[in-house]
Amino acid sequence: MLFNSYEFIFVFLPIVIGGYVVFRRWWLAESLWLVGASIFFYGWWNPIFLWVILLSVSVNFLCGKRLSQTPSRWILWLGIIFNLALLGYFKYTNFMIDVFNDVAEFSIPAQNIILPLAISFFTFQQIAYLVDSYRRLTVPHNAVEYVLFVTFFPQLIAGPIVHQAEILPQLRKPWIDIDYRGVAEGLALFTIGLSKKVLIADNISPFSTEIFSAAMDPTVTITFFEAWSGALAYTFQLYFDFSGYCDMALGAGRIFGIRLPINFNSPYKARDITDFWRRWHMTLSRFLRDYLYFPLGGNRYGSIFQMRNLLIVMLLGGLWHGAAWNFVIWGALHGIYLLVNRVWKNWTGGGATSRPGRALAWLLTFIAVVVGWVFFRAESLDAAFAILKGMTGVNGMELGLNHQSYLGSLGPLVSALGVNFVPITRFSLIGALWILGCLAITLFFPNSQDWVTESNQSRPENILTWTNNRSWGAAIGLGAAISVGYLSKSSEFLYFNF
């Protein structure tokens, strides 16, 4: 069940809120209601996979309880191996078969394996729980609280990857009256996220889909403007799709009195790749840092080992996103970016300080991220390289004859710069305007957390500062109504089935 669907917004969510209000005075009944709703939510997509998440939750809870009582390395490793084996079977079996067939020149057929929903997210979440249990860092909890911690539906499908110390204390708090301001905040965040998804991400996606689909055809040549428009369109499609989901997850959590961790913080404003990863999929970055980078040694053993660890972490982070070579290359590319950034900062003693220097640092970071997204989005390596080749200008620069009329007197100058005007091109002027509009929003508008959080009450108010009043209520209601009108044209979230 998608957040951006009629059944979720008009049926599931109102029923769950109603039950939550009814059972609010009884902790066990409230928790069991939310657990039941979350399991129903998970099973809606394909009930046959309920056994996967229920088995995973049961095994990890039993291992965690044992580890918190008697720390044991072999129980910890058995638990981690169980999680990785479950994830590996469903997600990487066919990838490994393909690799084995290529290396050994065999022809083992691919297996008919369907990836269970959210397995990448609840696997990492529970590995962190086992490690914390081994270190005796877990918050006291019972079975019902643990199941709700893992399956809570706002964060279940595509994150954030929540940490037990953030969520379990919120599940143990004594009964208090409903926080109506929190509910209002939650509805505002949910609506903003829905608007991002259905009004921006889904409307810019056709411009990227056309180019990346064309790149799959080896007889098609992707030219400069086509390649950049496709890559940039996907760059912003993914931004508003993922940030929209994050807003909706945070908003839904707030409705039920649960504060989920922020997972997205204007990453395209970053001026270096390290800062980008502090802002993009923040809970995944935290997991990779705390449960992989630090255990590998972090930066404790010198620069060479630190660079090795960074590269390993990003390779595995890329592979976590998908079982394909393009994700491995994407992860490796970001690992190399981080290495270059580390060397540059060590050599210069820090980042750029002047205004032109900061602007250049932002531009280089942004271009590096866009190049990485080409591998992330492309359906094959050949398609990725076809688009990258076009982005370099090797395949020429072409605009449509209709674009020539828009240029007016600038047409001859543009032609002198090497641009050819042809009858048919995949470059769309409307797509370019969408890209420029999205760029302006990402760079100059406050993000959702700046708009709608209690922390913004300490900041100077401006016209974009959300407050719980009628004017904002009307604006949020209008945004919700317009977004609902586009639900029939909406698509799955891009992180929906990782």
Secondary structure, DSSP 8 states (H G I E B T S, - for coil): --TTSHHIIIIIHHHHHHHHHHTTT-HHHHHHHHHHHHHHHHHHH-GGGHHHHHHHHHHHHHHHHHHHHS--HHHHHHHHHHHHHHHHHHHHHHHHHHHHHHHHT-----------TTHHHHHHHHHHHHHHHHTT------HHHHHHHHH-HHHHTT-----HHHHHHHHSS------HHHHHHHHHHHHHHHHIIIIIIHHHHHHHHHHHHHTTSTT----HHHHHHHHHHHHHHHHHHHHHHHHHHHHHHHHTT---------GGG-SSHHHHHHHSSHHHHHHHIIIIITTTTTTTT-HHHHHHHHHHHHHHHHHHH-SSHHHHHHHHHHHHHHHHHHHHHHHHTSS--SHHHHHHHHHHHHHHHHHHHHHHH-SSHHHHHHHHHHHHTTT-EEEEHHHHHHHGGGHHHHHHTTEEEES--S--HHHHHHHHHHHHHHHHS--HHHHSSGGGGGS---TT---SSHHHHHHHHHHHHHHHHTGGG----TTTT-
